[in-house]
Amino acid sequence: MRHNKKVNHLGRKSGHRKAMLANMAVSLIMHKHIQTTLAKAKALRGYVEPLITKSKNDTTANRRVVFSYLKQKEAITELFRVIAPKIAERPGGYTRILKTGFRAGDAADMAYMELVDFSVEVTNAAAPAAEAKATKKSAAKAPKAAAAKGEKKPATRRSRAKKAAPKGDEKAAE
């Protein structure tokens, strides 16, 4: 039983796990989003959120603490200069995990992890879906509006079939 065991070891030794989480955190900071398994995303959330909280207070001590976890200067610079000012008012919850389905090879739960204040792709993907829904409604109302104006209705399947059939075979068309 797993009572009181809060760390997901992810099937790795501690050195490998720490290196993997550090690399994933750097990727998340640099690219603002990553795609990974759900278990790794949940483990990464607990790893990277305290580092983001540290970045709110830009001191040499905090930079050294964060550097001891990430070990990449470019990521530290990005975190303290770009990300920290944008999340300054947020009290926590800097990351979002979205489930994306299952991986083809081994059916592992996959997830899309992103920094909340940098989620441009998700908001852009939601907007076309709303527009498409509105178009379907307006297209359904269009024949009624055209009929009110006195215009011809669009041809239906049955009317096309009658036109295509010979004049004597009206029943065959139905």
N, C-alpha and C positions, 0 to 999 in steps of 0.2 A: 504494500500500500504506500501511497505517496503523501501521507499526512505530514504537514509542516515542511514541505519541500517546495519552495516557491520558484526556484531557478529551473528553467527548461534547459537541459544540457545539450539539446539538439544533436545528440549522438556523437559528440566530439569531446576531446580532452580540453581542459581549461585553456591552454595556450592557443589551440586552434580556434576555439570559440571566441576568445577575446580578439584575436586577429581578424576573424571573419566579421564580428560586430563592428570593429573599428573601421574596416574597409567599407562595410555597408553604410556606416554613419557618414563617412567621407563622401560616398556616392550620393547619399541623400542630401547632404549639405550643398554639394557642388551642382547637382542636377535638379534639386528641389522635389524629385519624385523617383521612385524605383519600383520595379516589379519583382516580387520574391514570393516565397511560400508564406502561408499565414502564420505558421509557428515562428519563422525567422522575423517576420514583421512585428509580431507581438514582443519578441525578445528585444528587438531593436528599439522599440518604443521606450522600454524601460532603460535602455542604454543611452539614447540620444536626448531625451527630454531633460534630464538633469544638466547635461552639457549646454543645452540651449538656455536653460535658466541661468547658468553661470555666465553666459555671454551677455546677459542684460547689463551687468556691471563690468565695464571694460577697465580692468586693472591688470597690472603685470602678473599678480598672483593668480587671477582667474584664467588669464591666457596660458600660464604655465600648467595649471591643473588640466585645462581642456587639451593642451598639447600632449600631456602625458597619456591621454586616452586616444587621441586621433593620430598624432605623429605625422602631420602633413601641414606645412605652413600655409599653402594656398587655401585649404579648407578652414583653417583658423581665421585667416583674413576675411574670407567670405562670411563666416559665421558672425564675427564681431562687427564687420562694416556694413554688410547688406542685410542679413537676417535679423540681428539684434534690434536695430532701430524699428524694423517693421513689426516686431512682436513685443515691443516694449510695454504696451498696456495690457497685453493678454496675461492672465494669471496662471495659465498652464494649458495643457492640451494643445501642443504645437503641431502634432502630427495627426493625420487621418489615415485609417486603414479601410480600403474598399475591397471586398471580396470579388474576385473576377472569374471564379469557376474552378475547373480542375485541369491540371497539366495532362497533356496527352500521353506521355510515356508511362507515368506511374500513378496517375489520378490524385496527385497531391493537391491540397487546397492552395490555390494561388491568390495573391493579394497585391493590390496597388497601394503603395504607401507614399504619402506626400506631405509636404509642409502645408499647413492649413492656409496661411496667408499668401501662399504662392500657387494656389490651385487654379490656374488659368484653363487648363485642358478640360477639367470637369465642368466648369461653368459654360464653356463654349460648346461642349458636347450636349449639355442639357437644353440649350437654346434652340438648335435645329429641331429637336424632338417636339418642342412646344409649337414651333412654326408649322411643322408637318401636320400636326393634329388640327391646327386652325385651318389649313388648306383643305383638308378632307371635309370639314364642316361647310366651308364656303363652296366647295365643289358640289356638295349635295344640295345646297340651296340654289345653285345657279339655274337648274332647269325650271324650278318654280318661278324664279324671277323672270326668266326668258318667256315662260308661258304667259305671265301677267302682261308682258310688253307686247304679246302677239307674235312672237317669234316661234319658229318650228322647234319641236322637242327633238332631242337627239334620238337617233334610231336605236331601237332595242333589238334584242336577239330575235324575238318573234317577228318583228316587222322586216328585219333583214332576211330571215328565212323565207317569208312570203314573197319577197321581191326576187329571191334567187330561184324559187321553184317555178315550174311552168304554170301557165294560167289555169289549166284544167286541174291541177293537183293541189288545190288549196288545203285539203285535209292532210295531205302528205307533209305539208310544211308545218302543221301544228303538232 
